[in-house]
Amino acid sequence: MQNTASNTPSKRPRIVIIGAGFGGLEAAKALRKADVDITVIDRTNHHLFQPLLYQVATAGLSPPSIAAPTRFLFRSQPNVTTLLGEVVDINASARCVVLENGEVVAYDHLIVASGATHSYFGNDQWAEHAPGLKTLEDAFNIRRRVLLAFEHAERESDEATRERWLTFAVIGAGPTGVEMAGTMAEIAKHTLAGEFRRIDSRRARVLLIEAGDRVLPAFPPSLSQRAEEQLVSLGVDVRTSHKVIHIDADGIRVDVKGVEQTIVCKTIVWAAGVAASPLGKLLARACSLDEASVDRTGRLKVEPDLTVLGHPEISVVGDLALAQSFEKSGEIKPVPCVSPSAKQMGRCAAKNILARMAGGKTDVFRYMDYGLLATIGRKSAVVDVVVPLFGHVRFSGLFAWLFWLFVHVYFLIGFRNRMIVLMDWAWAYGTFNRTARVVVGTEKFASKSERKL
């Protein structure tokens, strides 16, 4: 194995951060004034604002609006070295990580913030027909499928086949699924209306399929009900208590209270399951932890200060951490897998590293719950926000949509990104046009003989 250049001898503590998502980014920023050498390793060259990824998938925003090069973000932080690479092994005893090309990066302190991926609940073959949404590549793939479905329908002479192309299914009614379904309905009803000559895009059907008994299950029932009403008003066919049991190129098979049904459709988006990065299991083995240290989704159990049992030099943050929040009241609450918790864990891990370096005590992690937001579509959203002294404040509709817009624009990285997103949204609001509808590559359309099969 080859040592990387970042391993040159240094008297300063070496901190390696795996992942440039919300948790990793916040950890590195929190250490900007520390007398340390930081190495940030990520498989991509950019930080992605995932809450707005569905906007890229539905042609509302272009990728640069929600992504920024990692090197650019750390250009003014000289204690950070950025490496584009994939960690394939962790040697906890030797305190080093191994990259895909054999390079070895040594550390004194390690922060693992590698995030999450899709989970098909043991049915990984479904991914071919129902892509999930976690990366820019996923967004490009989904955008291509959605837009080309209308092109296939325009070329199709058989009415039944045309209807299959004009039926879209989103599986999973969490925030991503709700946002995708609402936006896809708007595309069909408004954005594409009048652009085709053989089909009427407004006839497209958008189905939102959820195994549970309501949409947005993490929200209060009242907001779930309001969200469903807003989805229906947009033209989304909401189907709760529909458990998906099979997916193929022709559609979906669901179990509805013991009765199997088939939904014929050509375009499917998966928003139902999340699994932690494979590094969780790899790290558990490296630290000689038992199987119980990793839950069924791959998240790794951590100590109250976010470190790994028996390895105080290793911290785990974000979606990979099975963490608990230790409240001042003595109450212990599970930490949700959302971007605010990843940011807070990143800052906490960085603070604790500095405390250990100074020979002091580390702090337990306390999660500050700011609430939940989800947009349904144009002028429609639901908000459950926590206000100090007042507790939960819940509202929906136009004001909730404006609040959602303000929050997401505020947390975007960079002034330029905020301005671009605001201009794109203002244009879309006034014209119903979506500015990122270009797809590249050629598409094979079925021949007349193939259509008869």
Secondary structure as GFF3:
##gff-version 3
##sequence-region A 1 453
A	DSSP	beta_strand	2	3	.	.	.	ID=ss1
A	DSSP	three_ten_helix	5	7	.	.	.	ID=ss2
A	DSSP	beta_strand	14	18	.	.	.	ID=ss3
A	DSSP	alpha_helix	22	30	.	.	.	ID=ss4
A	DSSP	beta_strand	37	42	.	.	.	ID=ss5
A	DSSP	beta_strand	46	48	.	.	.	ID=ss6
A	DSSP	three_ten_helix	50	52	.	.	.	ID=ss7
A	DSSP	alpha_helix	53	57	.	.	.	ID=ss8
A	DSSP	three_ten_helix	63	65	.	.	.	ID=ss9
A	DSSP	beta_strand	67	69	.	.	.	ID=ss10
A	DSSP	alpha_helix	70	73	.	.	.	ID=ss11
A	DSSP	beta_strand	80	84	.	.	.	ID=ss12
A	DSSP	beta_strand	87	91	.	.	.	ID=ss13
A	DSSP	beta_strand	96	99	.	.	.	ID=ss14
A	DSSP	beta_strand	103	106	.	.	.	ID=ss15
A	DSSP	beta_strand	109	112	.	.	.	ID=ss16
A	DSSP	beta_strand	116	118	.	.	.	ID=ss17
A	DSSP	three_ten_helix	124	128	.	.	.	ID=ss18
A	DSSP	alpha_helix	136	155	.	.	.	ID=ss19
A	DSSP	alpha_helix	159	165	.	.	.	ID=ss20
A	DSSP	beta_strand	167	171	.	.	.	ID=ss21
A	DSSP	alpha_helix	175	186	.	.	.	ID=ss22
A	DSSP	pi_helix	187	191	.	.	.	ID=ss23
A	DSSP	three_ten_helix	201	203	.	.	.	ID=ss24
A	DSSP	beta_strand	205	209	.	.	.	ID=ss25
A	DSSP	alpha_helix	221	234	.	.	.	ID=ss26
A	DSSP	beta_strand	236	239	.	.	.	ID=ss27
A	DSSP	beta_strand	243	248	.	.	.	ID=ss28
A	DSSP	beta_strand	251	256	.	.	.	ID=ss29
A	DSSP	beta_strand	259	264	.	.	.	ID=ss30
A	DSSP	beta_strand	267	270	.	.	.	ID=ss31
A	DSSP	beta_strand	274	276	.	.	.	ID=ss32
A	DSSP	alpha_helix	279	286	.	.	.	ID=ss33
A	DSSP	three_ten_helix	291	293	.	.	.	ID=ss34
A	DSSP	beta_strand	300	301	.	.	.	ID=ss35
A	DSSP	beta_strand	307	308	.	.	.	ID=ss36
A	DSSP	beta_strand	311	316	.	.	.	ID=ss37
A	DSSP	three_ten_helix	318	320	.	.	.	ID=ss38
A	DSSP	beta_strand	321	322	.	.	.	ID=ss39
A	DSSP	beta_strand	324	326	.	.	.	ID=ss40
A	DSSP	beta_strand	332	334	.	.	.	ID=ss41
A	DSSP	alpha_helix	339	357	.	.	.	ID=ss42
A	DSSP	beta_strand	371	377	.	.	.	ID=ss43
A	DSSP	beta_strand	380	387	.	.	.	ID=ss44
A	DSSP	beta_strand	391	396	.	.	.	ID=ss45
A	DSSP	alpha_helix	398	411	.	.	.	ID=ss46
A	DSSP	alpha_helix	415	431	.	.	.	ID=ss47
A	DSSP	alpha_helix	448	452	.	.	.	ID=ss48
###
